[in-house]
């Protein structure tokens, strides 16, 4: 019985994950035999030098890219047995994303950006949910501003609100403080961990930010495409 419970607690699992790309006639190995388990409630920082394969790994864990070999199980489902549409549907139910470059749609206001994933999945309380989340991240007076009218820190707050909008089991963050000054970065770190705690979300993030990585319960290091 205990073994079954431990299996249930595994939200994300990578087995022997390898990614190669062809350059001319030779194959360049970006990631080699990555094996990783993330349990429910974990906060895991993936750290390493630029070019070590961190963002590539995050993309594979999300099923945004396909590995050369190996498997990823997301909430017990083998990602790469699914076609692209099915992977996208699973991501929508399970995952939230926070990117370094915010990835807000410029033609939509803050509240419309947060409402978008809710509307895609026909969650009818989309507007009230988005409003509450934006108020929670300190943007009550900026609901109807467009991204170009917001500072970098405000845009990342919108992105964080959007990431939590669908109540994801797992939040993936790729250098979430990378485009922010140190003071704003600290505020974003605090906000992200507060929301993570409030929502009981599992967190996996890629970061160069030592302060951010130390806030995580686990740190894993990539070195030249291999997990140390």
Helices and strands as residue ranges (DSSP letters): H 2-8, E 10-23, E 26-39, E 43-47, H 54-61, E 69-74, E 77-78, G 79-81, H 84-94, E 95-99, H 110-120, H 126-136, G 140-142, G 147-149, H 152-164, E 170-174, H 182-199, E 202-206, H 210-214, E 218-223, E 226-227
